[in-house]
Amino acid sequence: MAECVNLLAASDIRPLVVGTEPFPGECLSSLLVRACDANRFSKPMHLLNLIGLKAQASEAVPFTQGAAVPAIAKLLGTSTTEIERRMHSAEQDDLGRSVVHWFGSHVERRHIEATARRFAPKSLEEQGHVPALWTVRLLDYCPTTMELLLSECPQCSRPLGWRACRSLSKCEKCGASLLGAESQVLPPHLHEAARLGAALVSPVEAVRQSASSSLPDPFNTWAPADALLGLLTIGEAQISLESSPGAGGAIGSAACIAAGLEFANDWPDSLTRFVKVSTSKSKTPSARRGLGTLGRLFESAATKTPIQGLVRSAISVALADAIVPAKLFPGAIVDGACRTGMLSALEATKRLGICGKRLRRLEGRSETFLARHNVKGGAALYDEAAISRLADVLELSVRSNDCARQLGIPRFCIEAFISAGLIQVATNADAAIVTDSTLITKASISALRERLQERSAPFDGGETLREAMQRNGNPYDWIAVFEKMLCGQMQLRFADCPGSSVADGLIVQASDVARHRSRRLVGKEINGIDVPCQIAAEIVGTTPQFISAAVRAGFINGALGVQCSTLPLTGVLKFQSCFVLPGELRDRIGGQSLGIGVKLRDAGYEPAAIINRVRVWRRSDIERYLKKRSRRQPN
């Protein structure tokens, strides 16, 4: 970088023998080289040493030496205004970008070439200088002759620079002439777009403003250089999308400007079409990676530009209009912009708390599911209103198993409670799909609890409803007891404890429960109800292993599976009505199992079977034994 060391005052500087006036639009580096050539200096910095500017990088002077403007003007024999217009002092704009002054406007510093010397052979021969437009990296052509710019010597193929340059028409490495080099010319159909692009960064302010005003909204509201960047960005994305996969070669800036103009003239519909085609071609569900070169705007390290803000603010709406279920990068949501009437699975999870695994169950089974990006990990779109209703239903209801735990009743009794109107089902088809279970409204459970509390009255003794209904597996026995309690035909005391179920909080008289149980074993009400081994074991009062052994022995009808067995409830209840197990024997006869077995054998009774090393007795034998024992005992 150039440094000011003992910079001389303008009054102390002697002008060069051959003065050099700048051409309109000429860059400062070109002016210095022409002055160096005219006064026989070997390199530009030797010339600048005359004003006390000591350094090797003369190409940095336009960007760093604003204080040297009067001295340079005096040395070259021109006005300070001409030199100052060609100085590109840096500053930071409102978006935090590093920008430089550009002939009364601003251009991002990264878009101005400082070290490489670019040229168009025919134009250089005609004009004899390097226009400032050739230093704009956004353009790769000369707007005058429509030649593509070169930056290497046609003879030695080494890159050209400013530091050792003493003649604009020669290579500083090998001395070969640059004027005879061959360069490609833009096709005629791109000339109009090329001229517009060059006009947006023209050194003449009136030309820049005229070109900017010809653009559609909102591009005509940006700085001209930002508008050019926007056209190049969307144009490159459109050309990349239309090119065949694997096609090589760089895309020229003139072609990008032409495609960008067409894109901008149909904004925002053009973005919707682009999104639909791009995401359909991509192999990723990510909006950031599935939008081709446009996806660079969503990278965390991307420079903030007007085109970035425009695309980010419109991309979510474009995804919705195109019904494209691509995952949105967080940066895509700008100023609250979002899909209208649609939600992605990720958004539904974050905003509504619905598990993504549950949402996937809707695909192909509900109209709430709209579309899926058919790639690995592809995102899905859902109807926002339906998903919101689903979230409300899930919030205000519980699954049937949870309902059974809250009420303290067997899980297989839920359907019977629903048919009796004791609890209400949440009427939402999507909810049943995502939970794969019947949902019961929390309000109906609370209402049932409140109705029982209203019937509560103090009395002495009693036991919990769960204890009174122990080993009773008939759903309609449970319904009968609940209905009698609700209509006031049974005494009950509600001792509700936090966290306890309804059956554990209800204190009832065992005699009342026994009197009102229906004891229906077979009938249309309970036919067709299947229970797993675990529930069957709870009804009978034993272990699941015993139930499995009873099924294999033929005492209970059912189908045993590897992980889950299904047993008809009627068969379980029939086994319970026909046989007594040691646990119930101890409750009814008293004593230990071994002693009870001796007593029964002495009375002439034998076990019906030994299942899983457990003696099973016929209920009819036990009832006769108890009757005989009661007659022998004195009153």
C-alpha positions in Angstrom: 0.0 0.0 0.0 1.2 3.5 -0.8 2.4 5.7 2.1 2.7 9.5 2.2 6.3 10.2 3.3 7.2 13.9 3.3 4.4 14.7 0.8 5.3 18.0 -0.8 3.0 20.9 -0.9 1.5 21.7 -4.3 3.4 25.0 -4.4 6.7 23.2 -4.0 6.1 20.8 -6.9 7.4 21.4 -10.4 5.1 20.2 -13.2 6.3 17.5 -15.6 7.8 18.6 -18.8 5.0 17.0 -20.7 1.7 17.6 -19.1 -1.0 15.0 -19.3 -4.7 15.8 -19.4 -7.2 13.0 -18.5 -9.6 11.6 -21.1 -13.3 11.6 -20.1 -14.0 8.6 -18.0 -10.3 7.5 -17.8 -9.1 5.8 -14.6 -6.3 7.4 -12.6 -3.9 4.4 -13.1 -4.2 4.8 -16.8 -3.5 8.6 -16.5 -0.4 7.9 -14.4 1.0 5.4 -16.9 0.4 7.8 -19.9 2.3 10.5 -17.9 5.1 8.1 -17.1 5.4 7.1 -20.8 5.3 10.7 -22.1 8.0 11.8 -19.7 10.2 8.7 -20.0 9.8 7.3 -16.5 10.3 3.5 -16.1 7.4 3.0 -13.8 4.6 5.0 -12.2 6.0 5.1 -8.7 9.2 6.8 -10.0 7.0 9.6 -11.2 5.1 9.8 -7.9 8.4 9.9 -6.0 8.7 13.5 -7.3 5.9 14.6 -4.9 7.2 12.7 -1.9 4.9 9.7 -2.3 7.2 6.7 -1.5 5.8 3.2 -2.2 5.8 0.3 -4.7 2.1 -0.3 -5.1 1.0 2.6 -7.4 -2.3 0.8 -8.1 -3.3 1.6 -4.5 -2.9 5.3 -4.9 -6.5 5.9 -6.2 -7.9 4.1 -3.1 -5.6 5.5 -0.3 -4.1 8.8 -1.2 -6.9 11.4 -1.0 -4.5 13.8 0.6 -2.2 13.7 -2.5 -4.8 15.0 -4.9 -3.4 18.6 -5.1 0.2 17.3 -5.5 -0.7 14.8 -8.3 -2.8 17.5 -10.1 0.1 20.0 -10.0 2.6 17.3 -11.2 0.5 16.2 -14.1 -0.5 19.7 -15.1 -4.3 19.2 -14.7 -7.0 20.4 -12.3 -7.6 19.0 -8.8 -11.2 18.3 -9.8 -10.2 15.8 -12.5 -7.9 14.0 -10.1 -10.4 14.0 -7.2 -13.1 12.5 -9.4 -10.7 9.5 -10.1 -9.9 8.9 -6.4 -11.9 6.1 -4.8 -11.8 6.7 -1.1 -13.4 4.0 1.0 -16.2 4.3 3.6 -19.0 2.1 5.0 -22.6 2.4 3.9 -25.9 1.8 5.8 -25.7 -2.0 5.1 -22.2 -2.3 6.6 -20.5 -2.8 3.2 -17.2 -1.3 2.2 -17.9 1.1 -0.7 -15.8 3.5 -2.6 -16.6 6.8 -4.3 -17.2 6.4 -8.0 -17.5 9.6 -10.0 -20.2 11.0 -7.6 -21.8 7.7 -6.8 -20.8 4.6 -4.7 -19.7 1.1 -5.8 -18.7 -1.8 -3.5 -14.9 -2.0 -3.1 -14.9 -5.6 -4.0 -16.3 -4.8 -7.5 -13.4 -2.5 -8.5 -10.3 -4.1 -9.9 -7.1 -2.5 -8.6 -4.1 -4.7 -9.5 -5.1 -6.4 -12.8 -4.9 -4.4 -16.0 -7.7 -5.2 -18.4 -8.0 -4.1 -21.9 -10.0 -4.4 -25.2 -7.4 -4.5 -28.1 -9.5 -2.6 -30.7 -10.8 0.0 -28.2 -7.4 0.6 -26.7 -6.0 1.2 -30.1 -8.8 3.7 -30.9 -8.9 5.5 -27.6 -5.4 5.3 -26.3 -6.4 5.0 -22.7 -8.0 2.7 -20.2 -11.6 3.8 -19.3 -12.6 3.4 -15.6 -15.4 1.1 -16.8 -12.8 -1.5 -17.6 -11.8 -1.7 -13.8 -15.4 -2.6 -12.8 -15.3 -6.4 -12.1 -19.1 -6.7 -12.7 -18.5 -6.1 -16.5 -16.3 -8.3 -18.7 -16.7 -6.3 -21.9 -16.0 -2.9 -23.4 -19.3 -1.1 -24.1 -17.8 0.8 -27.0 -16.6 -2.0 -29.2 -18.4 -4.9 -27.4 -15.1 -6.8 -27.1 -14.5 -9.1 -24.2 -11.8 -7.7 -21.9 -8.5 -9.4 -21.7 -6.1 -9.4 -18.7 -3.2 -11.5 -20.0 -0.5 -10.8 -22.5 -1.3 -12.5 -25.9 2.4 -13.3 -26.3 3.6 -14.6 -23.0 0.2 -15.3 -21.4 1.3 -13.7 -18.1 -1.1 -11.4 -16.2 -0.9 -7.7 -16.8 -0.7 -5.2 -14.0 -0.1 -1.5 -13.2 2.9 -1.6 -10.9 5.7 -1.9 -13.6 3.6 -0.7 -16.5 5.1 2.2 -18.6 3.0 1.9 -21.7 -0.7 1.0 -22.0 -0.2 -0.7 -25.3 2.6 -3.1 -24.2 3.1 -6.0 -21.9 5.4 -5.0 -19.0 6.8 -8.5 -18.8 7.8 -9.2 -22.4 7.3 -5.9 -24.1 4.9 -7.4 -26.7 2.3 -5.1 -28.2 -1.3 -5.6 -27.0 -3.0 -3.9 -29.9 -3.0 -6.9 -32.2 -4.5 -9.3 -29.7 -7.7 -11.2 -30.7 -10.7 -10.8 -28.5 -14.2 -12.2 -28.8 -17.1 -9.8 -29.6 -20.5 -10.0 -28.0 -23.3 -11.2 -30.3 -25.6 -8.4 -31.5 -28.6 -9.5 -29.5 -26.7 -8.7 -26.2 -25.5 -5.2 -27.2 -28.5 -3.4 -25.8 -28.3 -5.2 -22.4 -24.5 -4.6 -22.5 -24.9 -0.9 -23.0 -27.5 -0.7 -20.2 -25.2 -2.5 -17.8 -22.3 -0.1 -18.6 -24.5 2.9 -18.2 -25.4 1.9 -14.6 -21.8 2.4 -13.6 -20.9 5.1 -16.1 -18.6 7.9 -14.9 -21.3 10.4 -16.0 -24.1 10.8 -13.4 -26.8 11.7 -16.0 -26.1 8.5 -17.9 -26.4 6.5 -14.6 -29.6 8.1 -13.6 -31.2 7.6 -17.0 -30.3 3.9 -17.1 -31.5 3.4 -13.5 -34.9 5.1 -14.2 -35.5 2.7 -17.1 -35.5 -0.3 -14.8 -38.7 -1.8 -13.2 -39.6 -1.5 -9.6 -38.0 -2.0 -7.2 -34.6 -2.0 -9.1 -35.0 1.6 -10.1 -35.1 2.7 -6.4 -31.6 1.3 -5.7 -28.2 2.8 -6.3 -27.3 2.2 -10.0 -24.4 -0.1 -9.1 -26.6 -2.1 -6.8 -29.2 -2.4 -9.6 -26.5 -3.8 -11.9 -25.5 -6.3 -9.2 -29.1 -7.3 -8.8 -29.6 -7.9 -12.6 -26.4 -9.9 -12.7 -27.4 -12.1 -9.7 -30.8 -13.1 -10.9 -29.7 -13.3 -14.5 -26.9 -15.7 -13.6 -29.3 -17.8 -11.6 -31.8 -18.0 -14.5 -29.1 -18.9 -17.1 -27.7 -21.6 -14.7 -31.1 -23.0 -14.3 -31.8 -23.2 -18.0 -28.3 -24.7 -18.9 -27.9 -28.4 -19.2 -26.4 -30.2 -16.2 -22.6 -30.4 -16.3 -22.4 -27.6 -18.9 -19.1 -25.8 -18.4 -17.8 -22.4 -19.2 -18.2 -19.0 -17.5 -21.4 -17.0 -18.0 -20.7 -13.6 -19.5 -22.0 -10.5 -17.7 -23.8 -9.2 -20.8 -25.8 -12.4 -21.0 -26.6 -12.2 -17.3 -27.8 -8.6 -17.6 -30.1 -9.6 -20.5 -31.5 -12.5 -18.5 -31.7 -10.4 -15.4 -33.7 -7.7 -17.2 -36.2 -10.3 -18.4 -36.4 -11.7 -14.9 -36.9 -8.2 -13.3 -39.6 -7.1 -15.8 -41.8 -10.0 -14.6 -41.0 -9.8 -10.9 -42.3 -11.4 -8.6 -44.0 -14.0 -10.9 -40.6 -14.8 -12.4 -39.3 -15.7 -9.0 -42.2 -18.1 -8.4 -41.5 -19.9 -11.7 -37.8 -20.0 -11.0 -38.4 -21.5 -7.6 -40.7 -24.2 -8.9 -38.3 -25.3 -11.6 -35.2 -25.0 -9.6 -36.4 -27.0 -6.6 -37.9 -29.7 -8.9 -34.5 -30.1 -10.5 -32.5 -30.1 -7.3 -31.7 -33.2 -5.2 -32.0 -31.4 -1.8 -35.0 -30.2 0.2 -33.1 -27.2 1.4 -34.3 -23.9 -0.1 -30.8 -22.5 0.4 -29.1 -25.2 -1.6 -32.0 -26.0 -3.9 -32.2 -22.5 -5.5 -28.9 -22.8 -7.5 -26.7 -19.7 -7.5 -29.6 -17.8 -6.0 -29.1 -19.8 -2.9 -25.8 -17.9 -2.2 -28.0 -15.0 -1.0 -29.0 -17.2 2.0 -25.5 -18.1 3.2 -24.7 -16.6 6.6 -21.5 -15.0 5.2 -23.3 -13.4 2.3 -22.8 -9.6 1.9 -25.9 -7.6 2.6 -27.2 -6.1 -0.7 -30.5 -4.8 -1.9 -31.0 -7.9 -4.1 -30.4 -10.1 -1.2 -33.0 -8.3 0.9 -35.5 -8.4 -2.0 -35.1 -12.1 -2.6 -35.2 -13.0 1.1 -38.3 -11.0 1.6 -40.1 -12.7 -1.4 -38.7 -16.2 -1.4 -41.2 -17.6 1.2 -44.2 -16.2 -0.7 -42.7 -17.6 -3.9 -42.3 -21.0 -2.4 -46.0 -20.9 -1.3 -47.3 -19.7 -4.7 -45.3 -22.4 -6.4 -46.5 -24.9 -3.8 -42.9 -26.0 -3.2 -42.3 -27.7 0.1 -38.6 -26.8 0.4 -37.2 -26.2 3.9 -36.7 -22.6 4.6 -33.3 -21.3 5.8 -34.0 -19.0 8.8 -32.6 -16.1 6.9 -35.4 -16.5 4.3 -37.9 -15.1 6.7 -37.6 -11.3 6.5 -40.0 -8.7 8.0 -42.4 -11.5 8.9 -42.9 -12.7 5.3 -44.1 -16.3 5.2 -46.3 -18.6 3.2 -49.9 -17.7 2.9 -52.1 -20.5 4.2 -49.3 -23.1 4.2 -46.8 -24.3 6.7 -43.7 -26.5 6.3 -43.2 -29.3 8.8 -40.4 -27.4 10.3 -42.5 -24.3 10.8 -45.4 -26.4 12.2 -43.1 -28.0 14.7 -41.6 -24.6 15.8 -44.8 -22.6 15.9 -47.3 -25.2 17.0 -45.2 -27.8 18.7 -46.5 -30.7 16.6 -44.0 -33.6 16.2 -42.7 -34.0 12.7 -43.1 -37.8 13.0 -46.8 -37.3 13.6 -47.2 -34.9 10.7 -45.7 -37.5 8.3 -48.7 -39.7 9.0 -51.0 -37.3 7.2 -49.3 -37.9 3.9 -51.6 -39.7 1.6 -54.3 -39.9 4.3 -55.5 -36.3 4.6 -56.1 -33.3 2.5 -54.2 -31.3 5.1 -51.1 -32.6 3.4 -50.4 -30.5 0.3 -47.1 -31.5 -1.3 -43.7 -33.1 -0.7 -40.3 -32.5 -2.1 -39.6 -36.0 -3.3 -35.9 -36.3 -2.3 -34.2 -37.8 0.6 -35.2 -35.8 3.7 -37.7 -33.8 1.5 -39.8 -31.2 3.3 -43.6 -31.2 3.2 -46.3 -28.5 3.0 -49.5 -28.5 5.0 -52.6 -26.5 5.1 -52.0 -23.9 7.8 -55.6 -23.5 8.9 -56.1 -27.3 9.2 -52.8 -27.7 11.1 -53.7 -24.9 13.5 -57.0 -26.7 14.2 -55.1 -29.9 14.7 -52.8 -28.2 17.2 -55.8 -26.9 19.1 -57.4 -30.4 19.2 -54.2 -32.0 20.4 -53.9 -29.4 23.1 -57.4 -29.9 24.3 -57.6 -33.7 24.2 -55.9 -36.8 25.4 -55.4 -40.2 23.9 -57.7 -43.0 25.0 -54.9 -44.7 27.1 -54.3 -41.4 29.0 -58.0 -41.0 29.5 -58.2 -44.5 31.0 -55.4 -43.6 33.4 -57.1 -40.4 34.5 -60.4 -42.2 35.1 -58.7 -45.2 36.6 -60.7 -47.6 34.4 -59.4 -50.5 32.1 -58.2 -49.2 28.7 -60.7 -51.4 26.8 -63.6 -49.7 28.6 -63.1 -46.4 26.8 -65.2 -47.4 23.8 -68.1 -48.4 26.0 -67.8 -45.1 28.0 -68.0 -43.2 24.7 -71.0 -45.1 23.5 -72.7 -44.4 26.9 -72.0 -40.6 26.5 -69.9 -40.4 29.7 -67.0 -39.0 27.7 -66.7 -37.2 24.4 -64.5 -37.9 21.4 -62.5 -35.1 19.7 -64.0 -34.9 16.2 -61.0 -34.2 14.1 -59.9 -36.7 11.5 -56.3 -35.4 11.3 -55.9 -35.8 15.1 -56.9 -39.5 14.9 -54.4 -40.0 12.1 -51.4 -38.3 13.7 -52.0 -39.9 17.1 -53.1 -43.3 15.7 -55.6 -43.4 18.6 -59.0 -42.2 19.7 -58.8 -38.8 21.3 -61.0 -37.8 24.3 -61.6 -34.2 25.1 -60.2 -32.9 28.3 -63.4 -31.0 28.9 -65.6 -34.1 29.0 -63.2 -35.8 31.4 -63.3 -32.7 33.7 -67.1 -32.6 33.3 -67.5 -36.3 34.4 -65.2 -35.6 37.4 -67.3 -32.5 38.4 -70.6 -34.4 38.1 -69.3 -37.1 40.5 -68.0 -34.4 42.9 -71.5 -32.9 43.0 -72.9 -36.3 44.2 -70.3 -36.6 46.9 -71.6 -37.0 50.5 -69.9 -38.0 53.7 -70.3 -41.5 55.1 -68.2 -43.9 57.2 -66.1 -46.8 55.8 -66.0 -47.8 52.2 -63.2 -48.5 49.8 -62.0 -47.0 46.6 -63.8 -47.7 43.4 -60.7 -49.4 42.0 -60.6 -51.8 44.9 -64.3 -52.5 44.7 -64.1 -53.2 41.0 -60.9 -55.3 41.2 -60.8 -58.1 38.7 -63.9 -56.9 36.9 -63.3 -56.7 33.2 -66.8 -56.2 31.9 -66.9 -52.7 30.4 -70.7 -52.5 31.0 -70.3 -53.3 34.7 -68.1 -50.2 34.9 -70.7 -48.2 33.0 -73.5 -49.5 35.2 -71.6 -48.4 38.4 -70.8 -45.0 37.0 -74.3 -44.3 35.9 -75.7 -45.4 39.3 -73.3 -43.0 41.0 -74.3 -40.1 38.7 -78.0 -40.6 39.2 -77.6 -40.8 43.0 -78.4 -44.5 43.5 -75.1 -45.2 45.2 -73.3 -43.6 48.1 -70.0 -42.0 47.2 -67.5 -39.8 48.8 -65.0 -37.9 46.5 -61.6 -37.8 48.1 -59.8 -36.2 45.2 -56.1 -36.1 45.6 -53.8 -34.3 43.2 -52.5 -36.6 40.6 -54.9 -39.5 41.5 -57.3 -41.0 39.1 -61.1 -40.8 39.5 -61.4 -44.4 40.5 -58.8 -43.9 43.2 -60.5 -40.8 44.5 -64.0 -42.2 44.7 -64.9 -44.0 48.0 -67.8 -46.3 47.7 -69.6 -49.2 49.5 -68.5 -52.6 48.2 -72.0 -53.9 48.7 -73.5 -51.2 46.5 -71.0 -52.0 43.7 -71.8 -55.7 43.9 -75.5 -55.0 43.7 -75.3 -52.9 40.6 -72.8 -54.8 38.5 -74.6 -56.3 35.5 -72.4 -59.4 35.3 -73.0 -59.9 31.6 -70.4 -62.2 30.2 -71.5 -62.6 26.6 -73.5 -60.2 24.6 -73.4 -57.9 21.6 -71.9 -55.1 23.8 -68.6 -56.9 24.5 -68.2 -59.1 21.5 -65.4 -58.0 19.3 -63.3 -56.4 22.0 -59.8 -57.7 22.1 -57.3 -57.1 24.9 -53.5 -57.8 25.2 -52.1 -60.3 27.7 -51.1 -57.5 30.1 -54.8 -56.3 30.4 -56.1 -59.8 30.6 -53.6 -60.5 33.5 -54.9 -57.4 35.3 -58.5 -58.6 34.9 -57.8 -62.1 36.1 -55.3 -61.0 38.8 -52.2 -62.9 37.6 -49.2 -62.4 35.3 -49.0 -62.1 31.5 -47.0 -65.3 31.5 -49.8 -67.2 33.1 -52.3 -65.9 30.5 -50.0 -67.0 27.7 -49.7 -70.4 29.2 -53.5 -70.6 29.6 -54.0 -69.7 26.0 -51.5 -72.4 24.9 -53.3 -74.9 27.2 -56.7 -74.1 25.6 -58.3 -72.5 28.6 -58.5 -69.1 26.9 -59.2 -68.5 23.2 -56.8 -66.2 21.6 -53.8 -65.7 19.2 -50.3 -65.4 20.7 -47.9 -63.2 18.9 -44.1 -62.6 19.3 -44.5 -59.1 20.7 -48.3 -58.6 21.1 -51.1 -61.1 21.7 -54.7 -60.4 21.2 -57.3 -62.2 23.3 -61.1 -61.8 23.0 -62.4 -60.2 26.2 -65.3 -62.6 26.3 -62.8 -65.5 26.6 -61.0 -63.8 29.4 -64.2 -63.0 31.3 -65.4 -66.6 30.8 -62.1 -68.0 32.2 -62.5 -65.6 35.2 -66.1 -66.8 35.8 -65.1 -70.5 35.6 -61.8 -70.7 37.5 -60.3 -69.3 40.7 -56.6 -68.6 41.2 -54.6 -68.7 44.5 -54.9 -64.9 45.0 -58.7 -64.9 45.1 -58.7 -68.1 47.2 -56.6 -66.5 49.9 -59.0 -63.6 50.0 -62.1 -65.7 50.2 -61.0 -68.7 52.3 -58.1 -67.3 54.2 -54.7 -68.8 55.0 -51.8 -69.7 52.7 -52.1 -71.4 49.3 -50.6 -74.7 50.5 -52.9 -74.9 53.4 -55.9 -74.0 51.3 -55.0 -76.8 48.8 -54.9 -79.3 51.7 -58.3 -78.2 53.0 -59.9 -78.5 49.5 -58.4 -81.9 48.9 -59.6 -83.1 52.3 -63.1 -81.9 51.2 -62.9 -84.0 48.1 -62.0 -81.2 45.5 -59.1 -81.4 43.1 -57.5 -78.6 41.0 -58.9 -78.3 37.5 -55.4 -77.8 36.1 -51.9 -76.7 36.8 -51.0 -73.8 34.5 -47.5 -72.3 34.6 -47.0 -74.1 37.9 -50.1 -72.4 39.4 -53.0 -74.6 40.6 -56.3 -73.5 39.1 -59.6 -74.4 40.8 -63.1 -74.6 39.4 -65.2 -71.7 40.7 -68.2 -74.0 41.1 -66.2 -76.2 43.5 -65.1 -73.3 45.5 -68.7 -72.0 45.8 -69.9 -75.4 47.1 -67.0 -75.6 49.5 -67.8 -72.2 50.9 -71.5 -73.0 51.3 -70.7 -76.2 53.2 -68.3 -74.4 55.4 -70.8 -71.7 56.2 -73.5 -74.3 57.2 -71.0 -76.0 59.5 -70.0 -72.8 61.3 -72.4 -71.8 64.2 -74.3 -68.6 64.0 
